[in-house]
Amino acid sequence: MKILTIIGARPQFIKASMVSRSLHKKGIHEILLHTGQHYDENMSNVFFNEMEIPKPNYNLGVGSGSHGEQTAKSLEGIEKVIMKEKPDLVLVYGDTNATVAGALASSKLHIPIAHVEAGLRSYNRRMPEEINRVLTDVISSYLFCPTKLAVKNLKKEGITDGVFLTGDVMVDSLLHFTKLAETEATIMKKLNITSKNYGLMTIHRPANADDREIMFKLIDVLNQSPIPLIFPIHPRTRKLLSEFDFESHKTIQPINPVGYLDMLILEKYAQVILTDSGGIQKEAYLQKVPCITLRPETEWIETVEDGWNTIVNEEYGRLLELIKSPPIPKKWISHYGEGNAAGKITDILLS
């Protein structure tokens, strides 16, 4: 079996690290294609190095740009690689432009598609990610769902063939790399912070990071936080905030994006996490850290229902109180499996 795996952004590197490891153990020939959506050292190379992901066979160098531009460049490049390599199956992850481009190119060339993290829905069609995941699910042959709710979402849309509940490969990754992070990560010492005495914030989605008014309102409010806030700044966010004087905002500590090991440690020992990232919401839940989601909705409904995640949609007046006194969680359930999702995916593909 020859599989073409398509990745392009940080969350996909994390997921692919575990599935690729499993594919190689079972002797499956994997060709790795990196679209280059995340391309700088802190958002790409550091993940390949830390997580021992093989060097990509192809790198399209798509870089930044509008959604249409990224998708079109990825689609063109992926199609050429598929025609050259003639894989038996194309494997895509999540909900990025690389995901939908890979699915479209494969579908038009009649190559079966496997979608890892299928069935997630925010039910907000204004999110580019929502369009990407819906389109990918419709044309995929294998739909690997991380949760029971994801399976139900697909069933509501009439998709039942090729649907598998595997658990979440990010659980595999967290279990595998947390021990390494505890010994290798130096971020706590570097930033001079101690456990549960800081908050962690990340902002990157276009609805926030491309809106000057929203970003500046957030910064103004969070500057009054009762605890220091560590802020790894995504490149798209940095572009908007380049004119902003962080020196006068002592509560917020901006830093460059960090690798996966450092991020695991920052998440694990934070008092609270503020984010618009779906992956970080889930990692907060897995590490049992209260989360505040800076969006009007979430795909990870379980984290909200269990009381670990609070959604704040431009109700910025609530933020300071939530940081000071996060809601007490109701329960914690292993919604995302106990690990070995990558092994289950590999076994299904082999069978």
C-alpha positions as CSV (number, residue, x, y, z in Angstrom):
1,M,0.0,0.0,0.0
2,K,1.2,3.5,-0.9
3,I,-0.3,6.4,1.0
4,L,0.2,10.1,0.3
5,T,-0.2,12.1,3.5
6,I,-0.9,15.8,3.2
7,I,-0.1,18.3,5.9
8,G,0.4,22.0,6.0
9,A,-0.1,23.5,9.5
10,R,1.0,23.0,13.1
11,P,-2.1,20.9,14.3
12,Q,-1.6,18.5,11.4
13,F,2.1,18.0,12.2
14,I,1.1,16.9,15.7
15,K,-1.6,14.4,14.4
16,A,0.5,13.1,11.6
17,S,3.5,12.4,13.9
18,M,1.6,9.6,15.5
19,V,-0.2,8.2,12.5
20,S,3.0,8.2,10.4
21,R,4.8,6.4,13.2
22,S,2.1,3.7,13.1
23,L,2.1,3.4,9.3
24,H,5.8,2.9,9.2
25,K,5.7,0.2,11.9
26,K,3.2,-1.7,9.8
27,G,5.3,-1.4,6.7
28,I,3.1,0.9,4.8
29,H,4.9,3.1,2.2
30,E,4.1,6.7,3.1
31,I,4.9,9.7,1.0
32,L,4.7,13.0,2.9
33,L,3.6,16.2,1.2
34,H,3.9,19.5,3.1
35,T,2.0,22.4,1.5
36,G,4.0,24.9,3.4
37,Q,1.1,26.8,4.8
38,H,3.0,27.1,8.1
39,Y,6.6,27.6,6.9
40,D,8.8,29.4,9.4
41,E,11.1,27.8,11.9
42,N,8.8,28.3,14.9
43,M,5.7,27.1,13.2
44,S,7.1,24.2,11.1
45,N,10.7,23.0,11.3
46,V,10.7,22.8,15.1
47,F,7.8,20.4,15.0
48,F,9.4,18.1,12.5
49,N,12.6,18.0,14.7
50,E,11.0,17.6,18.1
51,M,8.4,15.0,16.9
52,E,10.8,13.0,14.7
53,I,8.6,13.5,11.7
54,P,10.3,12.3,8.5
55,K,11.5,15.1,6.2
56,P,8.7,15.7,3.6
57,N,9.1,14.2,0.2
58,Y,7.5,17.3,-1.2
59,N,7.2,20.8,0.0
60,L,5.0,23.1,-2.1
61,G,6.1,26.3,-0.4
62,V,2.6,27.8,-0.5
63,G,3.2,30.2,2.3
64,S,0.7,32.8,3.5
65,G,-2.0,34.4,1.4
66,S,-5.8,34.5,1.1
67,H,-7.8,31.4,1.5
68,G,-8.4,31.2,-2.3
69,E,-4.8,31.7,-3.1
70,Q,-3.6,29.0,-0.6
71,T,-6.2,26.5,-1.7
72,A,-5.5,27.1,-5.4
73,K,-1.7,26.7,-5.1
74,S,-2.1,23.7,-2.9
75,L,-4.6,22.1,-5.2
76,E,-2.4,22.6,-8.2
77,G,0.7,21.2,-6.5
78,I,-1.0,18.2,-4.9
79,E,-2.6,17.2,-8.2
80,K,0.8,17.0,-9.8
81,V,2.2,14.9,-7.0
82,I,-0.7,12.5,-7.1
83,M,-0.4,12.1,-10.9
84,K,3.3,11.3,-10.4
85,E,3.2,9.0,-7.4
86,K,-0.2,7.3,-8.1
87,P,-0.9,6.5,-4.4
88,D,-3.5,4.0,-3.4
89,L,-5.0,6.4,-0.9
90,V,-4.6,10.1,0.2
91,L,-4.6,10.9,3.9
92,V,-5.7,14.3,5.1
93,Y,-6.1,15.9,8.6
94,G,-8.4,18.4,10.2
95,D,-9.9,21.4,8.5
96,T,-7.2,23.6,6.9
97,N,-6.9,24.7,3.3
98,A,-4.4,21.9,2.7
99,T,-7.0,19.5,3.9
100,V,-9.7,20.5,1.4
101,A,-7.2,21.0,-1.4
102,G,-5.9,17.4,-0.9
103,A,-9.4,16.0,-0.8
104,L,-10.5,17.8,-4.0
105,A,-7.4,16.9,-5.9
106,S,-7.8,13.2,-4.9
107,S,-11.5,13.1,-5.6
108,K,-11.1,14.4,-9.2
109,L,-8.4,11.8,-9.8
110,H,-10.5,9.0,-8.3
111,I,-8.1,8.3,-5.4
112,P,-9.8,7.2,-2.1
113,I,-9.5,9.8,0.7
114,A,-9.1,9.1,4.4
115,H,-10.0,12.0,6.7
116,V,-8.6,12.0,10.2
117,E,-10.7,14.1,12.6
118,A,-13.9,13.8,10.5
119,G,-17.3,14.8,11.7
120,L,-16.5,17.9,13.7
121,R,-19.0,20.7,13.3
122,S,-19.2,24.3,14.7
123,Y,-22.3,24.9,12.6
124,N,-20.9,28.3,11.7
125,R,-20.5,28.5,7.9
126,R,-18.7,31.8,8.2
127,M,-15.7,29.9,9.5
128,P,-13.4,28.8,6.6
129,E,-12.5,25.8,8.6
130,E,-16.2,24.7,8.7
131,I,-16.5,24.8,5.0
132,N,-13.2,22.8,4.6
133,R,-14.3,20.0,7.0
134,V,-17.8,19.7,5.5
135,L,-16.6,19.4,2.0
136,T,-13.8,17.0,2.9
137,D,-16.2,14.7,4.8
138,V,-18.6,14.6,1.8
139,I,-16.0,13.2,-0.6
140,S,-14.0,11.0,1.8
141,S,-14.1,7.2,1.7
142,Y,-12.8,6.7,5.2
143,L,-14.0,9.0,8.0
144,F,-12.0,8.6,11.2
145,C,-14.0,10.3,14.0
146,P,-12.5,11.3,17.3
147,T,-15.7,11.3,19.3
148,K,-19.2,9.8,19.4
149,L,-20.6,13.2,18.7
150,A,-18.6,13.4,15.5
151,V,-20.2,10.2,14.3
152,K,-23.7,11.6,15.1
153,N,-22.9,14.7,13.2
154,L,-22.1,12.7,10.1
155,K,-25.2,10.6,10.5
156,K,-27.4,13.7,10.6
157,E,-25.9,14.6,7.2
158,G,-26.6,11.2,5.8
159,I,-23.0,10.0,6.0
160,T,-22.8,6.5,7.4
161,D,-20.6,4.5,5.1
162,G,-16.9,4.3,5.9
163,V,-17.4,6.0,9.3
164,F,-15.2,4.8,12.1
165,L,-15.0,5.9,15.8
166,T,-11.2,5.7,16.5
167,G,-10.7,8.2,19.3
168,D,-8.4,11.2,18.9
169,V,-4.8,10.9,17.7
170,M,-4.0,14.0,19.8
171,V,-4.5,11.8,22.9
172,D,-1.8,9.5,21.4
173,S,0.5,12.5,20.9
174,L,-0.1,14.0,24.3
175,L,0.5,10.7,26.1
176,H,3.7,10.0,24.0
177,F,5.3,13.5,24.3
178,T,4.4,14.8,27.7
179,K,7.0,12.7,29.5
180,L,9.6,14.0,27.1
181,A,8.4,17.5,27.5
182,E,8.9,17.3,31.3
183,T,12.6,16.6,30.8
184,E,13.4,18.5,27.6
185,A,11.3,21.7,27.7
186,T,12.9,24.8,29.2
187,I,10.2,27.3,28.6
188,M,9.2,27.8,32.3
189,K,12.7,28.6,33.3
190,K,13.3,30.8,30.3
191,L,10.2,32.9,31.0
192,N,10.7,32.8,34.8
193,I,7.2,31.6,35.6
194,T,6.0,29.0,38.0
195,S,3.1,26.5,38.0
196,K,-0.5,27.9,38.1
197,N,0.8,31.5,38.5
198,Y,0.1,32.6,34.9
199,G,-2.4,32.3,32.0
200,L,-1.7,31.2,28.5
201,M,-3.4,33.0,25.5
202,T,-3.3,32.2,21.8
203,I,-5.2,34.1,19.0
204,H,-5.0,33.2,15.3
205,R,-8.4,32.7,13.7
206,P,-9.2,35.3,11.0
207,A,-12.4,36.4,12.8
208,N,-10.1,37.7,15.6
209,A,-6.6,38.1,14.2
210,D,-7.7,40.0,11.1
211,D,-10.0,42.4,12.9
212,R,-8.1,45.4,14.3
213,E,-11.0,46.5,16.5
214,I,-11.5,43.1,18.1
215,M,-7.8,42.6,18.7
216,F,-7.3,45.9,20.3
217,K,-10.4,45.5,22.5
218,L,-9.0,42.1,23.6
219,I,-5.6,43.5,24.4
220,D,-7.0,46.5,26.3
221,V,-9.1,44.2,28.5
222,L,-6.5,41.5,29.0
223,N,-3.9,44.1,30.0
224,Q,-5.9,44.3,33.2
225,S,-5.7,40.6,33.9
226,P,-5.1,39.7,37.6
227,I,-2.3,37.2,36.5
228,P,0.4,37.5,33.9
229,L,-0.6,36.2,30.4
230,I,2.0,34.4,28.2
231,F,1.1,35.2,24.6
232,P,2.9,33.1,21.8
233,I,2.0,35.3,18.8
234,H,1.0,33.5,15.6
235,P,2.5,35.2,12.5
236,R,-0.9,36.4,11.2
237,T,-1.6,37.9,14.6
238,R,1.9,39.5,14.8
239,K,1.3,41.3,11.5
240,L,-1.8,43.0,12.9
241,L,-0.2,43.9,16.2
242,S,3.1,45.2,14.7
243,E,2.0,48.7,15.5
244,F,1.0,47.9,19.1
245,D,3.2,49.0,22.0
246,F,3.4,45.9,24.2
247,E,6.0,47.6,26.4
248,S,3.2,49.6,28.0
249,H,1.2,46.4,28.6
250,K,3.0,44.7,31.4
251,T,0.4,42.0,32.1
252,I,0.7,40.5,28.6
253,Q,4.0,38.9,27.8
254,P,4.3,38.4,24.0
255,I,6.7,35.6,22.9
256,N,7.5,34.0,19.6
257,P,5.6,30.8,18.7
258,V,7.0,27.8,20.6
259,G,7.5,24.1,19.7
260,Y,5.2,21.3,20.7
261,L,7.1,20.3,23.9
262,D,7.2,23.8,25.2
263,M,3.6,24.3,24.4
264,L,2.6,21.2,26.3
265,I,4.3,22.4,29.4
266,L,2.8,25.9,29.1
267,E,-0.6,24.4,28.8
268,K,-0.2,21.9,31.6
269,Y,1.0,24.4,34.2
270,A,-1.2,27.3,33.3
271,Q,-3.9,28.5,35.7
272,V,-6.2,29.2,32.8
273,I,-6.0,29.1,29.0
274,L,-7.5,31.7,26.6
275,T,-7.7,30.7,23.0
276,D,-9.6,30.6,19.7
277,S,-7.8,27.4,18.7
278,G,-9.8,24.2,18.5
279,G,-6.8,22.0,19.2
280,I,-5.7,24.0,22.2
281,Q,-9.2,23.8,23.7
282,K,-9.0,20.1,23.4
283,E,-5.4,20.0,24.8
284,A,-6.6,22.1,27.8
285,Y,-9.4,19.6,28.5
286,L,-7.0,16.6,28.2
287,Q,-4.6,18.3,30.6
288,K,-7.5,19.3,32.9
289,V,-6.9,23.1,32.7
290,P,-9.8,25.6,32.6
291,C,-10.2,27.2,29.2
292,I,-11.9,30.4,27.9
293,T,-12.7,30.2,24.2
294,L,-12.6,33.5,22.3
295,R,-15.2,32.5,19.7
296,P,-19.0,32.3,19.5
297,E,-18.9,28.5,19.3
298,T,-16.8,25.4,19.5
299,E,-16.5,22.0,17.8
300,W,-15.5,20.5,21.1
301,I,-19.0,20.6,22.7
302,E,-18.0,18.1,25.3
303,T,-15.5,20.4,26.9
304,V,-18.2,23.0,27.4
305,E,-20.8,20.6,28.7
306,D,-18.4,19.2,31.3
307,G,-17.6,22.7,32.6
308,W,-13.9,22.9,31.5
309,N,-14.5,25.4,28.7
310,T,-16.4,28.7,28.7
311,I,-17.3,30.4,25.4
312,V,-16.9,34.2,25.4
313,N,-18.1,35.9,22.2
314,E,-17.1,39.6,22.4
315,E,-18.4,39.7,25.9
316,Y,-15.1,41.0,27.0
317,G,-16.3,42.3,30.3
318,R,-16.6,38.7,31.5
319,L,-13.0,37.9,30.8
320,L,-11.3,39.3,33.9
321,E,-13.8,37.6,36.2
322,L,-13.4,34.3,34.4
323,I,-9.6,34.6,34.6
324,K,-9.8,35.3,38.3
325,S,-12.3,32.6,39.1
326,P,-12.8,30.1,36.4
327,P,-16.0,28.0,36.7
328,I,-15.6,24.8,38.7
329,P,-15.8,21.8,36.2
330,K,-18.7,19.4,36.6
331,K,-16.9,16.3,35.5
332,W,-14.1,14.9,33.3
333,I,-14.7,12.0,30.9
334,S,-12.3,10.5,28.4
335,H,-14.4,11.5,25.4
336,Y,-11.4,11.4,23.1
337,G,-10.3,7.8,23.8
338,E,-7.5,6.3,25.9
339,G,-4.9,6.4,23.2
340,N,-3.9,4.2,20.2
341,A,-6.2,6.0,17.8
342,A,-3.3,6.0,15.3
343,G,-3.0,2.2,15.6
344,K,-6.8,1.8,15.0
345,I,-6.6,4.0,11.9
346,T,-3.7,2.0,10.5
347,D,-5.4,-1.3,11.1
348,I,-8.6,-0.1,9.4
349,L,-6.6,1.0,6.3
350,L,-4.7,-2.3,6.2
351,S,-8.0,-4.3,6.4
